[in-house]
Amino acid sequence: MATMTKPAEEKLTYEPEKLDSELESELVKLENRTKAGDFRNLVEQIKAEYKLSYDYLKPKWEEWALRLTLYNNQKRDKDAIGDPLLFSTHQTVLASLYTDKLSSLFVPREEGDVDAAENINHLAKYDFSDMGKDELDYEWDWDASFFGRALCLFMEFNRQMKVPLPEIIDVMTFLRDPRAKSVNGDRKGRNRARFCGREVRLTKQEMEDAGVYFDLNALDYSKGSSTESQVDQNRARRAAAQGLADPRNFNPSKGDNQEHRLLEWFTIWKGKRVFVTLGNEQSTVVRYHELSSIFIPIIDRAMYPISHDWDGVSVPDIVEDKQRARAVIQNLGLKGIKANLHPMYLYDTNRIKNRFDLDFGFNKHIPVDGDTNGAMTPVQRSHIGTDADWILKMMDVAAQKATATPDMAQGMQNQQDRPLGETQIVEGNKDRRYSLTAKVFGWSEKRFWQQWYSLYKTHFQAGIDKKMVRIRGALGTKFRPFTRENIITEVDPDIEIESKAVADAERMMKLQIWNNYLGVVVSDPTSNKRYALRKLGRLAGLDNDELDILLPPTIDEMKSDDENKLLNVNKIAEVDENDDDNVHLEIHNKAADTSAKYAHIQAHKRAMMLKKIQQRQLEQQAMATAAAQGNVPGIQPGQGQPQPNPEVTKKLVSPTIQKNKPTV
């Protein structure tokens, strides 16, 4: 007889972080919905702004779609050839800029924020992977080089992962204020976008998972979701460029995977910058959020910017016409070769009676009535001359000059041998051109990390949030928990952006200068050789952890570091007579500017003076002793012995240096 088993009781698990996040999401939606009130005027305003932007940008989108077709070389006649000039030039420029990583460094503005700035730098390196920054940089650089300006939306903070999440906006779905010269304008905000946004398609499940949308039951799939939108148009254009079918015919009409056509829009309403999402053909508001400032959380990256202009210049702007012309000439040349293999003939119908006798055949005999000489003659035509080759080379050189992509930069050997010196000059000038673009990219990179820090400042809560960060060093991997107090400073830190290629070139030049100078300065017995060795190590690219292993901190360095902790809070640190004062002065310069610091430095200077007097007195005593023993020529024994100064002696043997407590 089978025994009845008691069903297992369902265990309820309590996940405070998840519950807190869900509760916070619901409260935010309720607050935003209540704060907004009646949306009718807002909806009408956005519709008018959308139409204005759409009409302005539609010709640009159509031009970009044609250029995508040229780029991937898919949609063309199968019996024709396409020239890859646009692809090769764009990829060369993209490869140079993408591999030249831009490094970011957070620098404190106040003395007490040094540790926090170091923590922020560790956190930024750790978040690089979590944010997918490597893939994001590729898409960002690709769009910038192909479209002239690329856009990164950076306003989301993932509460579960505790990391900001940026995304690249598809430029072919982005609508903007025709008057704008950039997203956020200059430092005064002039020429910023009054309004901008993009079209997206999302399922209801995706909106529910996001936790920031409301009134989802009001969304009707039949309203706008099946009609053509800018997203659909550009999806179709991209698919056509790849030789695919129209994706508008493959959108599911039933089930949970139905996509709703939405418009995400930034605008100014009631004097505030707001972010709104509309559905049902831009008639229903399903998301409303008031931003804390007029700043739009979109970072734009320009390739070759033109002053007072949004679009600037892109790689296709320079190369497209040359690729089209090269393709025409190459296809004419191909047809000419085919014509040479299968030429046209004139033949004498009186001698050759049957026209079909002229069809090609191996070992074929053609009957001719009379003399064969002159029975059939090829039609004379013009052949492609050297001018075609000259034009092809001229267009190739023009594209290389405009984009700084010589043959060697594209991975090809020069068509003619060049001296080594000339090759190095060309390579150096190419790098100089790319370094200009890298510096321009640095503007957007700096704004990116400013927004990254701002999102932590807004969403990382004191007493609630804690993030475990993995730090890799020469001594291995260690984990450190960061709270808000560890990374958020009273005054926002500065951000320094540096191109890796430019920084490496400058570092190698400084390394050579220091190597030459160090060979001269080490002969001075008073030179700080440890500082020189550490400086050379840093110029050679070694990390601080590696330098600490090669040149372990001396007891004076460690002691002065400990004393800095007291000086930072304006507390007295005693000076010992055995201290290496030069080392202490070097380390104490890093301490905060307090009265105790300056008093302590003055104590070290006094100690150095007394030690100098003591050394001089010892030298005088040694000379007097030698003179008394007759070991000094010209001085009789017992003559010339100096008498020690009792005041100096008293100072030297007193505990002033050992127990020096300067007045603060």
Secondary structure by P-SEA (a helix, b strand, c coil): cbbbbccccbbbbbbaaaaaaaaaaaaaaaaaaaaaccaaaaaaaaaaaaaaaaaacaaaaaaaaaaaaaaacccccccbbbbaaaaaaaaaaaaaaaabbbbbbbbbccccaaaaaaaaaaaaaaaccccaaaaaaaaaaaaaaaccbbbbbcccccccccbbbbbbccccccccccccccccccccccccccccbbbbbbcaaaaaaacccccccccccccccccccaaaaaaaaaaaaacccccccccccccccbbbbbbbbccccccbbbbbbbccccccccbbbbbccccccbbbbbcccccccccccccccccaaaaaaaaaaaaaaaaaaaaaacccccccccccccccccccccbbbbbbccccccccccbbbbcccaaaaaaaaaaaaaaaaaaccccccccccccccccaaaaaaaaaaaaaaaaaaaaaaaaaaaaaaaaaaaaaacccccccbbbbbbbbccccbbbbbbcccccccccbbbbbbbbaaaaaaaaaaaaaaaaaaaaccccccccaaaaaaaaaaaaacccaaaaaaaccccaaaaaaaaaaaaaaabbbbbbbcccaaaaaaaaaccccccaaaaaaaaaaaaaaaaaaaaaaaaaaaaaaaaaaaccccccccccccccccaaaaaaaaccccccccccc
